[in-house]
C-alpha cells in the first residue's frame, strides 16, 4: 500500500512539476521586486548578479505543463489498472 501511495504522489509531482517551478520562480522574483513574464527577459539584479534570465527560463518552463499533465494522466490511469490487475491476481 505504501508503494502505491508513493507511486501516485510521484506521478502527480511529475505532472505538476513544471507549473510548480514556474509559480515558485514567479513568487521568488516578485518577492525580490523583479518583473517576470513570457514576453522577454527583464533585468533582476540581486547581490550584484542578474537573475532575470534564470527567472525567465523557469517561468517559461511552465509551458512544459502542456506535455507533463496529459502524460501524468496516462501514467495515473496505467498505474491504477496495474494495481487493480495485481490485486485481482492475488485474490
NUVOMAR-553853 format. One record per atom (N, C-alpha, C, O): residue number from 1; residue in one letter; atom name; x, y, z. Coordinates in nm, 2 decimals. Each point is the difference from the previous one (the first is absolute). Layout:
<doses>
+-----+---+----+--------+--------+--------+
|   k | r |  a |   east |  north |     up |
+-----+---+----+--------+--------+--------+
| NUM | A | CA |      X |      Y |      Z |
...
+-----+---+----+--------+--------+--------+
</doses>
This chain:
<doses>
+-----+---+----+--------+--------+--------+
|   k | r |  a |   east |  north |     up |
+-----+---+----+--------+--------+--------+
|   1 | X |  N |   0.08 |  -0.12 |   0.00 |
|   1 | X | CA |  -0.08 |   0.12 |   0.00 |
|   1 | X |  C |   0.09 |   0.13 |   0.00 |
|   1 | X |  O |  -0.03 |   0.09 |  -0.07 |
|   2 | X |  N |   0.13 |  -0.10 |   0.15 |
|   2 | X | CA |   0.09 |   0.12 |   0.01 |
|   2 | X |  C |   0.07 |   0.03 |  -0.14 |
|   2 | X |  O |   0.01 |   0.11 |  -0.04 |
|   3 | X |  N |   0.02 |  -0.22 |  -0.03 |
|   3 | X | CA |   0.07 |   0.02 |  -0.13 |
|   3 | X |  C |  -0.10 |   0.07 |  -0.10 |
|   3 | X |  O |   0.04 |   0.08 |  -0.08 |
|   4 | X |  N |  -0.17 |  -0.12 |   0.09 |
|   4 | X | CA |  -0.10 |   0.05 |  -0.09 |
|   4 | X |  C |  -0.02 |   0.15 |   0.02 |
|   4 | X |  O |  -0.01 |   0.08 |  -0.09 |
|   5 | X |  N |   0.01 |  -0.04 |   0.22 |
|   5 | X | CA |  -0.02 |   0.14 |   0.03 |
|   5 | X |  C |   0.13 |   0.08 |  -0.05 |
|   5 | X |  O |  -0.02 |   0.11 |  -0.05 |
|   6 | X |  N |   0.13 |  -0.16 |   0.07 |
|   6 | X | CA |   0.13 |   0.06 |  -0.04 |
|   6 | X |  C |  -0.01 |   0.01 |  -0.16 |
|   6 | X |  O |   0.04 |   0.11 |  -0.05 |
|   7 | X |  N |  -0.08 |  -0.21 |  -0.01 |
|   7 | X | CA |  -0.01 |   0.00 |  -0.15 |
|   7 | X |  C |  -0.10 |   0.11 |  -0.05 |
|   7 | X |  O |   0.03 |   0.07 |  -0.09 |
|   8 | X |  N |  -0.15 |  -0.06 |   0.16 |
|   8 | X | CA |  -0.10 |   0.10 |  -0.04 |
|   8 | X |  C |   0.06 |   0.14 |   0.03 |
|   8 | X |  O |  -0.02 |   0.09 |  -0.09 |
|   9 | X |  N |   0.08 |  -0.07 |   0.20 |
|   9 | X | CA |   0.06 |   0.13 |   0.03 |
|   9 | X |  C |   0.11 |   0.04 |  -0.11 |
|   9 | X |  O |   0.00 |   0.11 |  -0.04 |
|  10 | X |  N |   0.08 |  -0.21 |   0.01 |
|  10 | X | CA |   0.10 |   0.02 |  -0.11 |
|  10 | X |  C |  -0.06 |   0.04 |  -0.13 |
|  10 | X |  O |   0.05 |   0.09 |  -0.07 |
|  11 | X |  N |  -0.16 |  -0.15 |   0.03 |
|  11 | X | CA |  -0.07 |   0.03 |  -0.12 |
|  11 | X |  C |  -0.06 |   0.14 |   0.00 |
|  11 | X |  O |   0.02 |   0.07 |  -0.10 |
|  12 | X |  N |  -0.08 |  -0.04 |   0.21 |
|  12 | X | CA |  -0.06 |   0.13 |   0.01 |
|  12 | X |  C |   0.11 |   0.11 |   0.00 |
|  12 | X |  O |  -0.02 |   0.11 |  -0.06 |
|  13 | X |  N |   0.13 |  -0.13 |   0.13 |
|  13 | X | CA |   0.11 |   0.10 |   0.00 |
|  13 | X |  C |   0.06 |   0.01 |  -0.14 |
|  13 | X |  O |   0.04 |   0.11 |  -0.04 |
|  14 | X |  N |  -0.03 |  -0.22 |  -0.03 |
|  14 | X | CA |   0.05 |   0.01 |  -0.13 |
|  14 | X |  C |  -0.09 |   0.08 |  -0.09 |
|  14 | X |  O |   0.05 |   0.09 |  -0.08 |
|  15 | X |  N |  -0.18 |  -0.11 |   0.09 |
|  15 | X | CA |  -0.09 |   0.07 |  -0.08 |
|  15 | X |  C |  -0.01 |   0.15 |   0.03 |
|  15 | X |  O |  -0.01 |   0.09 |  -0.09 |
|  16 | X |  N |   0.03 |  -0.05 |   0.22 |
|  16 | X | CA |  -0.01 |   0.14 |   0.04 |
|  16 | X |  C |   0.13 |   0.07 |   0.01 |
|  16 | X |  O |   0.00 |   0.12 |   0.02 |
|  17 | X |  N |   0.11 |  -0.19 |  -0.03 |
|  17 | X | CA |   0.14 |   0.06 |   0.02 |
|  17 | X |  C |   0.02 |   0.13 |  -0.08 |
|  17 | X |  O |   0.05 |   0.10 |   0.06 |
|  18 | X |  N |  -0.07 |  -0.10 |  -0.19 |
|  18 | X | CA |   0.03 |   0.12 |  -0.07 |
|  18 | X |  C |  -0.08 |   0.13 |   0.05 |
|  18 | X |  O |   0.06 |   0.10 |   0.01 |
|  19 | X |  N |  -0.19 |  -0.12 |   0.02 |
|  19 | X | CA |  -0.08 |   0.11 |   0.04 |
|  19 | X |  C |   0.04 |   0.04 |   0.15 |
|  19 | X |  O |   0.00 |   0.12 |   0.03 |
|  20 | X |  N |   0.04 |  -0.21 |   0.05 |
|  20 | X | CA |   0.05 |   0.03 |   0.13 |
|  20 | X |  C |   0.13 |   0.08 |   0.00 |
|  20 | X |  O |   0.02 |   0.09 |   0.08 |
|  21 | X |  N |   0.07 |  -0.13 |  -0.17 |
|  21 | X | CA |   0.12 |   0.07 |  -0.02 |
|  21 | X |  C |  -0.02 |   0.14 |  -0.05 |
|  21 | X |  O |   0.06 |   0.10 |   0.05 |
|  22 | X |  N |  -0.15 |  -0.08 |  -0.14 |
|  22 | X | CA |  -0.03 |   0.13 |  -0.06 |
|  22 | X |  C |  -0.07 |   0.09 |   0.11 |
|  22 | X |  O |   0.04 |   0.12 |   0.01 |
|  23 | X |  N |  -0.13 |  -0.18 |   0.07 |
|  23 | X | CA |  -0.06 |   0.08 |   0.10 |
|  23 | X |  C |   0.10 |   0.04 |   0.11 |
|  23 | X |  O |   0.00 |   0.11 |   0.05 |
|  24 | X |  N |   0.09 |  -0.20 |  -0.02 |
|  24 | X | CA |   0.10 |   0.02 |   0.10 |
|  24 | X |  C |   0.10 |   0.11 |  -0.05 |
|  24 | X |  O |   0.04 |   0.09 |   0.08 |
|  25 | X |  N |   0.00 |  -0.10 |  -0.20 |
|  25 | X | CA |   0.09 |   0.10 |  -0.06 |
|  25 | X |  C |  -0.07 |   0.14 |   0.00 |
|  25 | X |  O |   0.07 |   0.10 |   0.04 |
|  26 | X |  N |  -0.19 |  -0.09 |  -0.08 |
|  26 | X | CA |  -0.07 |   0.13 |   0.00 |
|  26 | X |  C |  -0.02 |   0.05 |   0.14 |
|  26 | X |  O |   0.01 |   0.12 |   0.02 |
|  27 | X |  N |  -0.03 |  -0.20 |   0.08 |
|  27 | X | CA |  -0.02 |   0.04 |   0.14 |
|  27 | X |  C |   0.13 |   0.06 |   0.05 |
|  27 | X |  O |   0.00 |   0.10 |   0.07 |
|  28 | X |  N |   0.11 |  -0.17 |  -0.09 |
|  28 | X | CA |   0.13 |   0.04 |   0.04 |
|  28 | X |  C |   0.04 |   0.14 |  -0.07 |
|  28 | X |  O |   0.04 |   0.09 |   0.07 |
|  29 | X |  N |  -0.06 |  -0.09 |  -0.20 |
|  29 | X | CA |   0.03 |   0.12 |  -0.07 |
|  29 | X |  C |  -0.09 |   0.12 |   0.05 |
|  29 | X |  O |   0.05 |   0.11 |   0.02 |
|  30 | X |  N |  -0.18 |  -0.13 |   0.01 |
|  30 | X | CA |  -0.08 |   0.10 |   0.05 |
|  30 | X |  C |   0.04 |   0.05 |   0.14 |
|  30 | X |  O |   0.00 |   0.12 |   0.03 |
|  31 | X |  N |   0.04 |  -0.22 |   0.05 |
|  31 | X | CA |   0.05 |   0.04 |   0.14 |
|  31 | X |  C |   0.13 |   0.08 |  -0.01 |
|  31 | X |  O |   0.02 |   0.08 |   0.09 |
|  32 | X |  N |   0.06 |  -0.10 |  -0.20 |
|  32 | X | CA |   0.12 |   0.08 |  -0.02 |
|  32 | X |  C |  -0.03 |   0.13 |  -0.07 |
|  32 | X |  O |   0.10 |   0.08 |  -0.02 |
|  33 | X |  N |  -0.22 |  -0.06 |  -0.02 |
|  33 | X | CA |  -0.04 |   0.13 |  -0.06 |
|  33 | X |  C |   0.03 |   0.00 |  -0.15 |
|  33 | X |  O |   0.02 |   0.10 |  -0.06 |
|  34 | X |  N |  -0.01 |  -0.22 |   0.00 |
|  34 | X | CA |   0.03 |  -0.02 |  -0.14 |
|  34 | X |  C |  -0.12 |  -0.03 |  -0.08 |
|  34 | X |  O |  -0.10 |  -0.05 |   0.05 |
|  35 | X |  N |   0.10 |   0.09 |  -0.18 |
|  35 | X | CA |  -0.11 |  -0.03 |  -0.09 |
|  35 | X |  C |   0.04 |  -0.12 |  -0.08 |
|  35 | X |  O |   0.11 |  -0.02 |  -0.05 |
|  36 | X |  N |  -0.21 |  -0.08 |   0.04 |
|  36 | X | CA |   0.02 |  -0.12 |  -0.08 |
|  36 | X |  C |  -0.12 |  -0.02 |  -0.09 |
|  36 | X |  O |  -0.11 |   0.00 |   0.05 |
|  37 | X |  N |   0.13 |  -0.01 |  -0.18 |
|  37 | X | CA |  -0.11 |  -0.04 |  -0.09 |
|  37 | X |  C |   0.07 |  -0.08 |  -0.12 |
|  37 | X |  O |   0.12 |  -0.01 |  -0.01 |
|  38 | X |  N |  -0.21 |  -0.04 |  -0.07 |
|  38 | X | CA |   0.05 |  -0.08 |  -0.11 |
|  38 | X |  C |   0.03 |   0.08 |  -0.12 |
|  38 | X |  O |   0.05 |  -0.06 |  -0.10 |
|  39 | X |  N |  -0.07 |   0.19 |   0.10 |
|  39 | X | CA |   0.03 |   0.08 |  -0.12 |
|  39 | X |  C |   0.15 |   0.02 |  -0.02 |
|  39 | X |  O |   0.04 |   0.00 |  -0.11 |
|  40 | X |  N |   0.03 |   0.03 |   0.21 |
|  40 | X | CA |   0.14 |   0.02 |  -0.01 |
|  40 | X |  C |   0.07 |  -0.01 |   0.14 |
|  40 | X |  O |  -0.06 |   0.00 |   0.10 |
|  41 | X |  N |   0.19 |   0.00 |  -0.11 |
|  41 | X | CA |   0.08 |  -0.01 |   0.12 |
|  41 | X |  C |   0.01 |   0.15 |   0.06 |
|  41 | X |  O |   0.03 |   0.09 |  -0.07 |
|  42 | X |  N |  -0.06 |  -0.08 |   0.20 |
|  42 | X | CA |   0.01 |   0.13 |   0.07 |
|  42 | X |  C |   0.12 |  -0.01 |   0.09 |
|  42 | X |  O |   0.02 |  -0.10 |   0.07 |
|  43 | X |  N |   0.06 |   0.21 |  -0.05 |
|  43 | X | CA |   0.11 |  -0.01 |   0.09 |
|  43 | X |  C |  -0.05 |  -0.01 |   0.14 |
|  43 | X |  O |  -0.10 |   0.06 |   0.04 |
|  44 | X |  N |   0.17 |  -0.14 |   0.04 |
|  44 | X | CA |  -0.03 |  -0.02 |   0.14 |
|  44 | X |  C |   0.13 |  -0.01 |   0.08 |
|  44 | X |  O |   0.05 |  -0.11 |   0.01 |
|  45 | X |  N |   0.00 |   0.22 |   0.03 |
|  45 | X | CA |   0.14 |   0.00 |   0.06 |
|  45 | X |  C |  -0.02 |  -0.02 |   0.15 |
|  45 | X |  O |  -0.06 |   0.08 |   0.07 |
|  46 | X |  N |   0.11 |  -0.19 |  -0.02 |
|  46 | X | CA |   0.00 |  -0.03 |   0.15 |
|  46 | X |  C |   0.14 |  -0.04 |   0.03 |
|  46 | X |  O |   0.06 |  -0.09 |  -0.06 |
|  47 | X |  N |   0.00 |   0.16 |   0.17 |
|  47 | X | CA |   0.13 |  -0.03 |   0.04 |
|  47 | X |  C |   0.11 |   0.01 |  -0.11 |
|  47 | X |  O |   0.09 |  -0.08 |   0.00 |
|  48 | X |  N |  -0.11 |   0.17 |  -0.09 |
|  48 | X | CA |   0.09 |   0.03 |  -0.11 |
|  48 | X |  C |  -0.01 |  -0.10 |  -0.11 |
|  48 | X |  O |   0.09 |   0.01 |  -0.09 |
|  49 | X |  N |  -0.18 |  -0.10 |   0.09 |
|  49 | X | CA |  -0.02 |  -0.09 |  -0.11 |
|  49 | X |  C |  -0.14 |   0.02 |  -0.07 |
|  49 | X |  O |  -0.10 |   0.02 |   0.07 |
|  50 | X |  N |   0.10 |  -0.04 |  -0.20 |
|  50 | X | CA |  -0.13 |   0.01 |  -0.07 |
|  50 | X |  C |  -0.07 |  -0.13 |   0.00 |
|  50 | X |  O |   0.05 |  -0.10 |  -0.07 |
|  51 | X |  N |  -0.16 |   0.08 |   0.14 |
|  51 | X | CA |  -0.07 |  -0.12 |   0.01 |
|  51 | X |  C |  -0.12 |   0.00 |  -0.10 |
|  51 | X |  O |  -0.07 |  -0.10 |  -0.01 |
|  52 | X |  N |   0.05 |   0.20 |  -0.07 |
|  52 | X | CA |  -0.11 |   0.01 |  -0.09 |
|  52 | X |  C |   0.00 |  -0.11 |  -0.10 |
|  52 | X |  O |  -0.11 |  -0.06 |  -0.02 |
|  53 | X |  N |   0.22 |   0.02 |  -0.05 |
|  53 | X | CA |  -0.01 |  -0.11 |  -0.09 |
|  53 | X |  C |  -0.04 |  -0.14 |   0.06 |
|  53 | X |  O |  -0.08 |  -0.07 |  -0.06 |
|  54 | X |  N |   0.12 |   0.05 |   0.19 |
|  54 | X | CA |  -0.04 |  -0.12 |   0.07 |
|  54 | X |  C |  -0.14 |   0.00 |   0.03 |
|  54 | X |  O |  -0.07 |  -0.10 |  -0.03 |
|  55 | X |  N |   0.01 |   0.21 |   0.08 |
|  55 | X | CA |  -0.14 |   0.01 |   0.03 |
|  55 | X |  C |  -0.08 |  -0.01 |  -0.13 |
|  55 | X |  O |  -0.11 |  -0.07 |   0.00 |
|  56 | X |  N |   0.16 |   0.12 |  -0.11 |
|  56 | X | CA |  -0.07 |  -0.01 |  -0.13 |
|  56 | X |  C |  -0.01 |  -0.15 |  -0.04 |
|  56 | X |  O |  -0.11 |  -0.05 |  -0.03 |
|  57 | X |  N |   0.23 |  -0.01 |   0.03 |
|  57 | X | CA |   0.00 |  -0.15 |  -0.04 |
|  57 | X |  C |  -0.09 |  -0.08 |   0.09 |
|  57 | X |  O |  -0.07 |  -0.09 |  -0.05 |
|  58 | X |  N |   0.08 |   0.11 |   0.18 |
|  58 | X | CA |  -0.09 |  -0.08 |   0.09 |
|  58 | X |  C |  -0.15 |   0.03 |  -0.02 |
|  58 | X |  O |  -0.08 |  -0.09 |   0.01 |
|  59 | X |  N |   0.05 |   0.22 |  -0.04 |
|  59 | X | CA |  -0.14 |   0.03 |  -0.03 |
|  59 | X |  C |  -0.05 |  -0.06 |  -0.13 |
|  59 | X |  O |  -0.11 |  -0.05 |   0.00 |
|  60 | X |  N |   0.19 |   0.05 |  -0.10 |
|  60 | X | CA |  -0.04 |  -0.06 |  -0.13 |
|  60 | X |  C |  -0.01 |  -0.15 |   0.01 |
|  60 | X |  O |  -0.07 |  -0.06 |  -0.08 |
|  61 | X |  N |   0.15 |   0.00 |   0.18 |
|  61 | X | CA |  -0.01 |  -0.14 |   0.02 |
|  61 | X |  C |  -0.14 |  -0.05 |   0.03 |
|  61 | X |  O |  -0.04 |  -0.11 |  -0.02 |
|  62 | X |  N |  -0.04 |   0.20 |   0.07 |
|  62 | X | CA |  -0.14 |  -0.03 |   0.03 |
|  62 | X |  C |  -0.08 |  -0.05 |  -0.12 |
|  62 | X |  O |  -0.09 |  -0.08 |   0.02 |
|  63 | X |  N |   0.13 |   0.12 |  -0.14 |
|  63 | X | CA |  -0.07 |  -0.05 |  -0.12 |
|  63 | X |  C |   0.02 |  -0.15 |  -0.02 |
|  63 | X |  O |  -0.08 |  -0.06 |  -0.07 |
|  64 | X |  N |   0.18 |   0.00 |   0.13 |
|  64 | X | CA |   0.02 |  -0.14 |  -0.01 |
|  64 | X |  C |  -0.11 |  -0.08 |   0.07 |
|  64 | X |  O |  -0.02 |  -0.12 |  -0.03 |
|  65 | X |  N |  -0.06 |   0.20 |   0.11 |
|  65 | X | CA |  -0.12 |  -0.06 |   0.07 |
|  65 | X |  C |  -0.09 |  -0.06 |  -0.11 |
|  65 | X |  O |  -0.08 |  -0.09 |   0.03 |
|  66 | X |  N |   0.08 |   0.15 |  -0.15 |
|  66 | X | CA |  -0.09 |  -0.05 |  -0.10 |
|  66 | X |  C |   0.03 |  -0.14 |  -0.05 |
|  66 | X |  O |  -0.08 |  -0.07 |  -0.06 |
|  67 | X |  N |   0.20 |   0.03 |   0.09 |
|  67 | X | CA |   0.05 |  -0.14 |  -0.03 |
|  67 | X |  C |  -0.01 |  -0.09 |   0.12 |
|  67 | X |  O |  -0.05 |  -0.11 |  -0.01 |
|  68 | X |  N |   0.09 |   0.16 |   0.12 |
|  68 | X | CA |   0.01 |  -0.09 |   0.12 |
|  68 | X |  C |  -0.14 |  -0.03 |   0.06 |
|  68 | X |  O |  -0.02 |  -0.10 |   0.06 |
|  69 | X |  N |  -0.07 |   0.20 |  -0.07 |
|  69 | X | CA |  -0.13 |  -0.03 |   0.05 |
|  69 | X |  C |  -0.07 |  -0.12 |  -0.07 |
|  69 | X |  O |  -0.05 |  -0.09 |   0.07 |
|  70 | X |  N |   0.04 |   0.09 |  -0.20 |
|  70 | X | CA |  -0.06 |  -0.12 |  -0.07 |
|  70 | X |  C |   0.08 |  -0.13 |   0.03 |
|  70 | X |  O |  -0.06 |  -0.10 |   0.02 |
|  71 | X |  N |   0.19 |   0.11 |  -0.02 |
|  71 | X | CA |   0.08 |  -0.12 |   0.03 |
|  71 | X |  C |  -0.03 |  -0.04 |   0.14 |
|  71 | X |  O |  -0.01 |  -0.12 |   0.03 |
|  72 | X |  N |   0.01 |   0.21 |   0.06 |
|  72 | X | CA |  -0.04 |  -0.04 |   0.14 |
|  72 | X |  C |  -0.13 |  -0.06 |   0.01 |
|  72 | X |  O |  -0.02 |  -0.10 |   0.08 |
|  73 | X |  N |  -0.08 |   0.15 |  -0.15 |
|  73 | X | CA |  -0.13 |  -0.07 |   0.00 |
|  73 | X |  C |   0.00 |  -0.14 |  -0.05 |
|  73 | X |  O |  -0.06 |  -0.09 |   0.05 |
|  74 | X |  N |   0.14 |   0.07 |  -0.16 |
|  74 | X | CA |   0.01 |  -0.13 |  -0.06 |
|  74 | X |  C |   0.07 |  -0.10 |   0.10 |
|  74 | X |  O |  -0.04 |  -0.11 |   0.02 |
|  75 | X |  N |   0.15 |   0.16 |   0.04 |
|  75 | X | CA |   0.07 |  -0.08 |   0.11 |
|  75 | X |  C |  -0.09 |  -0.03 |   0.11 |
|  75 | X |  O |   0.01 |  -0.11 |   0.06 |
|  76 | X |  N |  -0.09 |   0.21 |  -0.01 |
|  76 | X | CA |  -0.09 |  -0.02 |   0.11 |
|  76 | X |  C |  -0.10 |  -0.12 |  -0.03 |
|  76 | X |  O |  -0.02 |  -0.08 |   0.08 |
|  77 | X |  N |  -0.04 |   0.09 |  -0.20 |
|  77 | X | CA |  -0.09 |  -0.11 |  -0.04 |
|  77 | X |  C |   0.07 |  -0.13 |  -0.02 |
|  77 | X |  O |  -0.05 |  -0.10 |   0.05 |
|  78 | X |  N |   0.17 |   0.10 |  -0.11 |
|  78 | X | CA |   0.07 |  -0.12 |  -0.01 |
|  78 | X |  C |   0.04 |  -0.06 |   0.13 |
|  78 | X |  O |  -0.01 |  -0.13 |   0.02 |
|  79 | X |  N |   0.05 |   0.21 |   0.07 |
|  79 | X | CA |   0.04 |  -0.05 |   0.14 |
|  79 | X |  C |  -0.13 |  -0.06 |   0.07 |
|  79 | X |  O |   0.01 |  -0.10 |   0.06 |
|  80 | X |  N |  -0.12 |   0.17 |  -0.08 |
|  80 | X | CA |  -0.12 |  -0.05 |   0.06 |
|  80 | X |  C |  -0.04 |  -0.14 |  -0.05 |
|  80 | X |  O |  -0.03 |  -0.09 |   0.07 |
|  81 | X |  N |   0.04 |   0.08 |  -0.21 |
|  81 | X | CA |  -0.03 |  -0.13 |  -0.06 |
|  81 | X |  C |   0.10 |  -0.11 |   0.05 |
|  81 | X |  O |  -0.04 |  -0.11 |   0.03 |
|  82 | X |  N |   0.16 |   0.15 |  -0.03 |
|  82 | X | CA |   0.11 |  -0.10 |   0.05 |
|  82 | X |  C |  -0.03 |  -0.05 |   0.14 |
|  82 | X |  O |   0.00 |  -0.12 |   0.02 |
|  83 | X |  N |  -0.04 |   0.22 |   0.07 |
|  83 | X | CA |  -0.02 |  -0.04 |   0.14 |
|  83 | X |  C |  -0.13 |  -0.09 |   0.01 |
|  83 | X |  O |  -0.01 |  -0.09 |   0.08 |
|  84 | X |  N |  -0.09 |   0.13 |  -0.16 |
|  84 | X | CA |  -0.13 |  -0.08 |   0.00 |
|  84 | X |  C |   0.03 |  -0.14 |  -0.05 |
|  84 | X |  O |  -0.05 |  -0.10 |   0.06 |
|  85 | X |  N |   0.12 |   0.08 |  -0.17 |
|  85 | X | CA |   0.03 |  -0.13 |  -0.05 |
|  85 | X |  C |   0.09 |  -0.08 |   0.10 |
|  85 | X |  O |  -0.03 |  -0.12 |   0.02 |
|  86 | X |  N |   0.12 |   0.19 |   0.04 |
|  86 | X | CA |   0.09 |  -0.07 |   0.09 |
|  86 | X |  C |  -0.09 |  -0.05 |   0.12 |
|  86 | X |  O |   0.02 |  -0.11 |   0.05 |
|  87 | X |  N |  -0.11 |   0.20 |   0.00 |
|  87 | X | CA |  -0.08 |  -0.04 |   0.11 |
|  87 | X |  C |  -0.10 |  -0.12 |  -0.03 |
|  87 | X |  O |  -0.02 |  -0.09 |   0.08 |
|  88 | X |  N |  -0.03 |   0.10 |  -0.21 |
|  88 | X | CA |  -0.09 |  -0.11 |  -0.04 |
|  88 | X |  C |   0.08 |  -0.14 |  -0.01 |
|  88 | X |  O |  -0.06 |  -0.10 |   0.03 |
|  89 | X |  N |   0.18 |   0.11 |  -0.07 |
|  89 | X | CA |   0.08 |  -0.12 |  -0.01 |
|  89 | X |  C |   0.04 |  -0.06 |   0.13 |
|  89 | X |  O |   0.02 |  -0.12 |   0.02 |
|  90 | X |  N |  -0.01 |   0.20 |   0.08 |
|  90 | X | CA |   0.04 |  -0.04 |   0.14 |
|  90 | X |  C |  -0.12 |  -0.07 |   0.06 |
|  90 | X |  O |   0.01 |  -0.08 |   0.09 |
|  91 | X |  N |  -0.13 |   0.12 |  -0.13 |
|  91 | X | CA |  -0.12 |  -0.06 |   0.07 |
|  91 | X |  C |  -0.04 |  -0.13 |  -0.05 |
|  91 | X |  O |  -0.10 |  -0.06 |   0.04 |
+-----+---+----+--------+--------+--------+
</doses>
